[in-house]
């Protein structure tokens, strides 16, 4: 799948269905909150996870980022996370976030 092409198609649909630009950002955030509750209720439902991804991408373009910028920062963020030091996941409490080690 070509992510940039996908984003262009998603943006066109979203603008047509929900309206243009940043005026819908608060609605996108509200929708993400609702989707997170649905994930808690059915964590094995892949479509609920995808709903959050779609909404996050929608929010990113609505605040001004281009498909190319979104794709670039997605790659950058993975590289950044891979370069960080992480605690041993086997020692982390179940049900709690595992965050990178913050150097002081």
Protein Blocks (a to p, Z undefined) as FASTA:
>chain_A
ZZklmmmmmmmmmmmmnogajklmmmmmmmmmmmmmmmmmmmmlmklmmmmmmmmmmmmm
mnopafklmmmmmmmmmmmmmmpccddfklpcehiacdddddZZ
